[in-house]
């Protein structure tokens, strides 16, 4: 099973579950998407990873073994997955418990609030180094969430940074002790969901990204499918 879920007091706790580094494969993409899309719109979500990694990004070994159709499903599925998370009406909080690289960092950036508790963890957008482009949905997320100069630097150099640099850049909202990250995420979520205007304001401030991702899902295409060996 690529993910685990638990419901506590009306909150869905969604844990990425592919040891040792929770690398993203097609099963995980489809599972996360289905779970989020089926979650009631008034139920908040906490997204985290099992063990010492949030997610190290795409499982390139699994992806290399996929058929062309599976690769297409994976690339388009990533756009649908990030769309589901960004468009969820209730608060989504990322409890970043460890390394978040490539698609793992993109997943964290879909959240409305991000808590990190991994002072030794590595963060980066290393697709150029890995030899693959970003799915179009991931591009939309990072363009909206990362300031342009930092985005250029992170993506074109594959530079690795730590959580302090993420906090300074405003890409995460809070740091906690490693053994306290889930509690801190829960506390942050309590504050978010207690605001009566949260859903309306989320539509205002994240509506452009929501609309763009929704349009891409409806289009069902990606201009870089050929580069993924999926066209």
C-alpha positions as CSV (number, residue, x, y, z in Angstrom):
1,X,0.0,0.0,0.0
2,X,1.5,3.3,-1.1
3,X,-0.4,5.5,1.4
4,X,-2.1,5.1,4.7
5,X,-5.1,7.1,6.0
6,X,-6.6,7.7,9.4
7,X,-9.5,10.0,10.4
8,X,-9.4,11.8,13.7
9,X,-12.0,14.3,14.8
10,X,-13.0,15.1,11.3
11,X,-9.5,15.4,9.9
12,X,-8.0,13.1,7.4
13,X,-4.4,12.1,8.1
14,X,-2.7,11.0,4.8
15,X,0.7,9.4,5.1
16,X,3.0,8.6,2.2
17,X,4.1,5.0,2.7
18,X,6.7,3.7,0.4
19,X,9.9,3.1,2.4
20,X,12.6,3.9,2.6
21,X,12.1,7.4,1.1
22,X,8.4,7.4,0.1
23,X,9.3,7.8,-3.6
24,X,6.3,8.6,-5.8
25,X,5.1,5.9,-8.1
26,X,1.9,5.5,-10.1
27,X,0.1,3.7,-7.3
28,X,0.8,6.5,-4.9
29,X,-0.3,9.1,-7.4
30,X,-3.6,7.3,-8.0
31,X,-4.1,6.6,-4.3
32,X,-3.5,10.1,-3.1
33,X,-5.7,11.6,-5.9
34,X,-8.6,9.2,-5.1
35,X,-8.4,9.7,-1.4
36,X,-8.3,13.5,-1.6
37,X,-11.1,13.7,-4.3
38,X,-13.3,11.5,-2.1
39,X,-12.6,13.4,1.1
40,X,-15.6,15.5,2.2
41,X,-15.1,19.2,1.3
42,X,-15.3,20.3,4.9
43,X,-12.7,17.8,6.2
44,X,-9.2,19.2,6.6
45,X,-6.2,17.1,5.5
46,X,-2.8,16.6,7.1
47,X,-0.2,15.2,4.6
48,X,3.0,13.7,5.9
49,X,5.5,10.9,5.2
50,X,6.4,7.7,7.0
51,X,9.8,7.4,8.6
52,X,12.5,10.0,8.0
53,X,11.4,11.3,4.6
54,X,8.4,13.3,3.5
55,X,9.1,12.2,-0.1
56,X,12.3,12.0,-2.1
57,X,10.3,12.6,-5.3
58,X,9.5,10.4,-8.3
59,X,10.6,6.8,-8.2
60,X,12.8,7.0,-11.3
61,X,13.5,3.3,-11.3
62,X,9.8,2.4,-11.3
63,X,9.1,5.0,-13.9
64,X,11.8,3.7,-16.3
65,X,10.2,0.3,-16.2
66,X,6.7,1.6,-17.1
67,X,5.1,1.2,-20.5
68,X,4.4,4.3,-22.5
69,X,0.7,4.2,-21.4
70,X,1.8,3.9,-17.7
71,X,4.2,6.8,-18.1
72,X,1.4,8.9,-19.6
73,X,-0.9,8.0,-16.8
74,X,1.8,8.9,-14.3
75,X,2.6,12.3,-15.8
76,X,-1.0,13.3,-16.2
77,X,-1.8,11.8,-12.9
78,X,0.6,14.0,-11.1
79,X,-1.2,17.1,-12.4
80,X,-4.5,15.6,-11.3
81,X,-3.0,14.8,-7.8
82,X,-1.7,18.3,-7.2
83,X,-4.9,19.8,-8.5
84,X,-6.9,17.7,-6.0
85,X,-4.8,18.9,-3.1
86,X,-4.7,22.6,-4.1
87,X,-8.5,22.6,-4.9
88,X,-9.6,20.9,-1.7
89,X,-11.8,23.5,0.0
90,X,-10.8,22.8,3.6
91,X,-7.4,23.4,5.0
92,X,-4.5,21.2,3.9
93,X,-1.4,21.2,6.1
94,X,1.9,19.5,5.2
95,X,3.8,18.0,8.1
96,X,7.2,17.8,6.5
97,X,9.0,15.2,8.6
98,X,12.1,14.7,6.4
99,X,13.6,15.0,3.0
100,X,11.4,16.6,0.3
101,X,12.9,16.5,-3.1
102,X,11.5,17.1,-6.6
103,X,7.9,15.9,-6.6
104,X,8.1,15.6,-2.8
105,X,8.7,19.3,-2.4
106,X,6.0,20.0,-5.0
107,X,3.5,18.0,-2.9
108,X,4.5,20.0,0.2
109,X,3.9,23.2,-1.7
110,X,0.3,22.2,-2.5
111,X,-0.5,22.6,1.2
112,X,-2.1,25.8,2.6
113,X,0.3,25.7,5.6
114,X,3.6,23.9,5.9
115,X,5.3,22.7,9.1
116,X,8.8,21.2,8.9
117,X,10.6,19.3,11.7
118,X,13.7,18.0,9.9
119,X,16.8,20.2,10.5
120,X,19.0,17.8,8.7
121,X,16.7,17.1,5.8
122,X,17.4,18.0,2.2
123,X,15.0,20.1,0.0
124,X,15.3,20.8,-3.7
125,X,13.9,20.6,-7.2
126,X,16.4,18.3,-8.8
127,X,14.6,17.3,-12.0
128,X,17.3,18.8,-14.2
129,X,20.0,16.7,-12.5
130,X,17.8,13.6,-12.7
131,X,17.3,14.1,-16.4
132,X,13.5,14.6,-16.5
133,X,11.3,17.7,-16.8
134,X,8.5,18.6,-14.5
135,X,4.9,17.5,-15.3
136,X,2.9,20.6,-16.2
137,X,0.9,20.6,-13.1
138,X,4.0,20.6,-10.9
139,X,5.3,23.6,-13.0
140,X,2.2,25.5,-12.2
141,X,2.5,24.9,-8.5
142,X,6.2,25.9,-8.2
143,X,5.6,29.0,-10.4
144,X,2.9,30.2,-8.1
145,X,4.5,29.3,-4.8
146,X,8.2,30.1,-5.3
147,X,9.6,33.6,-6.0
148,X,10.9,33.8,-9.6
149,X,14.7,34.3,-8.8
150,X,14.7,31.4,-6.3
151,X,12.7,29.2,-8.6
152,X,15.2,29.8,-11.4
153,X,18.1,29.0,-9.1
154,X,16.6,25.9,-7.5
155,X,15.4,24.3,-10.8
156,X,18.3,25.2,-13.1
157,X,21.1,24.3,-10.6
158,X,19.4,21.5,-8.7
159,X,20.7,23.1,-5.6
160,X,19.9,21.5,-2.3
161,X,18.8,23.7,0.6
162,X,17.8,23.1,4.3
163,X,14.6,23.9,6.1
164,X,16.0,27.2,7.5
165,X,16.4,28.4,3.9
166,X,12.9,27.3,3.1
167,X,11.6,29.3,6.1
168,X,13.5,32.4,5.2
169,X,12.1,32.2,1.7
170,X,8.6,31.8,3.0
171,X,8.1,28.4,1.5
172,X,7.4,26.8,4.9
173,X,5.5,28.6,7.6
174,X,6.9,27.0,10.8
175,X,9.6,24.8,12.1
176,X,9.3,22.4,15.0
177,X,11.3,19.8,16.8
178,X,11.5,16.6,14.8
179,X,9.4,14.6,17.4
180,X,6.8,17.4,17.5
181,X,6.0,18.0,13.8
182,X,2.7,16.2,13.8
183,X,1.5,17.9,16.9
184,X,2.6,21.3,15.5
185,X,0.7,20.5,12.2
186,X,-2.4,19.6,14.2
187,X,-2.2,22.8,16.2
188,X,-1.8,24.9,13.0
189,X,-4.7,23.0,11.4
190,X,-6.9,23.8,14.4
191,X,-6.2,27.5,13.9
192,X,-6.9,27.4,10.1
193,X,-10.1,25.5,10.3
194,X,-11.4,27.7,13.1
195,X,-11.6,30.7,10.8
196,X,-15.1,31.1,9.4
197,X,-13.9,32.8,6.2
198,X,-11.1,30.3,5.4
199,X,-12.8,28.7,2.4
200,X,-13.7,31.9,0.8
201,X,-10.3,33.5,1.3
202,X,-8.6,30.4,0.0
203,X,-10.6,30.7,-3.2
204,X,-9.5,34.3,-3.5
205,X,-5.8,33.8,-2.9
206,X,-5.3,30.4,-4.5
207,X,-8.1,30.6,-7.0
208,X,-5.8,31.4,-10.0
209,X,-3.7,28.3,-9.3
210,X,-6.8,26.2,-8.7
211,X,-8.3,27.4,-12.1
212,X,-5.1,26.7,-14.0
213,X,-4.7,23.2,-12.6
214,X,-8.4,22.4,-13.2
215,X,-8.0,23.5,-16.8
216,X,-5.0,21.3,-17.3
217,X,-6.7,18.3,-15.8
218,X,-9.7,18.9,-18.1
219,X,-7.4,19.3,-21.1
220,X,-5.7,15.9,-20.4
221,X,-2.4,16.7,-22.0
222,X,1.2,17.8,-21.2
223,X,3.5,19.5,-23.7
224,X,6.5,17.4,-22.4
225,X,4.9,14.0,-22.7
226,X,7.5,13.1,-25.4
227,X,10.3,14.0,-23.1
228,X,8.9,11.5,-20.6
229,X,8.7,8.8,-23.3
230,X,5.0,8.9,-22.9
231,X,3.9,10.0,-26.4
